[in-house]
Amino acid sequence: MPDKNKQRKPIIYYYAIVMLILVLLNLFMLPQMRQAQIIETNYSTFIKETLNDEIEEVEVQSNQILFQKKGDETIYRTGLIDDPGLTDRLLEHEVKFKADIIEQTSPWISLLVSWLFPILAATLLLRVLMNRSGGSGGNMFNLGKSNARVYQGSEQEIRFKDVAGEDEAKENLQEIVTYLHDPSRYKHIGATMPKGILLVGPPGTGKTMLAKAVAGESNVPFFSISGSEFVEMFVGMGASKVRDLFKNAKEKAPCIVFIDEIDAIGGKRNTGGIGGANDEREQTLNQLLTEMDGFEGNNGVVILAATNRPESLDPALLRPGRFDRRVPVELPDLKGREEILRVHAAKVKTAGNIDYNVIARMASGASGAELANIVNEAALRAVRENRNVVTQKDMEESIEVVFAGYQKKNAILTDEEKLRVSYHEVGHALVAALQTDSAPVQKITIIPRTSGALGYTMQVEEGNHYLYTKEELENRIATLTGGRAAEEVKFGTISTGASNDIEQATKLARAMITMYGMSDDFDMVAMATVSNKYLGGDSTLACSDQTAADIDARVVKIVKEQHAKARKLLEDHSDDLERISRYLYEKETITGEEFMAILHHKDEEPETPAEGVPSEETPAKAE
């Protein structure tokens, strides 16, 4: 009984709104609308205008006189005064006039016309709308209904084989599939399945696909809804949607309920916010907590949720008995990237000689969604070039498109700028090649990209790399400073082309001190906290102002030392820098094999640079 009252409660609000509107119309709007067309005047003016033959028509009513002037459609009104000569005066000046026959209207009829009829009409309209919505008063206009998308088992075509690169996550979720197929095995031993499973990981790693794959493998109904869909304009509607979702899920059990981006409603409640939006979110969260406590783990309803901000979720949502299990869905490793590429490449026509291992190594750090985009971009490139199959070159070029943007056709560099960019990029590559523990160079190009890069050097790790030593990080900083160092060695001036290198080098040096404990002065003391691990991992200093100043000084010291090391390496190999840079200037793009061949086989001179290459005596202008 209490539930029915709660469901019908919103309809009272709508009746109250209709009544309020009617009151306002009767008290303010309608009388003003009637009076807006009539202009008040005094009786003396009326007499004067009658004597001047300015009045055309007069209507004498019980308490007022209405009249119109000649050539004027405006209605004027004046009070009724005892004037015995009015009729003769109107006849004398040939004014049309009439008297209004007043019929006393019953107050009950006025009440019916002004109030009851509009209320009945509004009630009838509301009932019709409720019947069309197929729900009770609380579900009118689908307010309070969850609107979750429901997929039947036969409609769910995604299976675990369609989700590659997440073997650990699939292994965790396979237990859910087994339970939904044969729950008696678990009931026999007394085990209960987790009420909720939380999928956490960066965007694009396949959390939603994994949830759909669980439903597909289990062949059970799948309810899918986003956390933001619970947020409504009206307070209480989010909680009503939660109730409706769980009610429908229990009716279709066994089934899976999937809430994507659950952090939209499951955020911590200690924000101290004031306002209806915060109250609505907290009511929705409280209802979700109540519903998850209100059914047994063996009733066949499995709740899956996904988020990339697990640290922002309310602790009450993560306690045992609600979301009992957390399944990480991380970025794929080398083997996982290769598997994902093969899954998506099977959907397009490809050449038989594609080396997916090379493509996977070039796409280090890519998510499953980005890998799918790489394959699609490769297919689009093949179509643009009028080929029927996707080739290795298409795949490699599509990686550059996804991470660096398309080649910029309208970016025409001057000869001096082009030569400077050549030395800059070769400086990166040469410093990397002359150091140990550096990733091999895969490609160097000076073709501008739509991302804003005038050129770039691609390094590819040989395999998975999870740990980095202090020396490896220092070498990486030296490689980042190699572009600026090459400009200094060759031209004696610097340009704006190293802005992104400076940003990355500074960020890496700061992380060495504040997060990785690679400083003798601070030892293993954390000086920064990381928030939003899966959304970029922004760090915030957690120290005093004096310590922050000391950290800044040490960051500057690290970068300066590695910059000096890079410059010394390039000065010692200035001939190699010169030869490779001029070769890159001519070719615009060279592979890692070409780069290493020129570096290690100095007796094999590259082709003579084309005409127009600035001579060594003509330094390029700084940008």
Secondary structure, 3 states (H helix, E strand, C coil): CHHHHHHHHHHHHHHHHHHHHHHHHHHHHHHHHHHCCEEECCHHHHHHHHHCCCEEEEEECCCEEEEEECCCCCEEEEECCCCCCHHHHHHHCCCEEEECCCCCCCHHHHHHHHHHHHHHHHHHHHHHHHHHHCCCHHHHHHCCCCCCEEECHHHCCCCHHHCCCCHHHHHHHHHHHHHHHCCHHHHHHCCCCCCEEEEECCCCCCHHHHHHHHHHHHCCCEEEEEHHHHCCCCCCHHHHHHHHHHHHHHHCCCEEEEEECCHHHHECCCCCCCCHHHHHHHHHHHHHHHHHHCCCCCCCEEEEEEECCHHHECHHHHCCCCEEEEEECCCCCHHHHHHHHHHHHCCCCECCCCCHHHHHHHCCCCCHHHHHHHHHHHHHHHHHCCCCCECHHHHHHHHHHHHHCCECCCCCCCHHHHHHHHHHHHHHHHHHHHCCCCCCEEEEECCCECCCCCCEEEECCCCCCCCCCHHHHHHHHHHHHHHHHHHHHHHCCCCHHHHHHHHHHHHHHHHHHHCCCCCCCCCCCCCEEEECCCCCCEEEECCCHHHHHHHHHHHHHHHHHHHHHHHHHHHHCHHHHHHHHHHHHHHCEEEHHHHHHHHHCCCCCCCCCCCCCCCCCCCCCCC
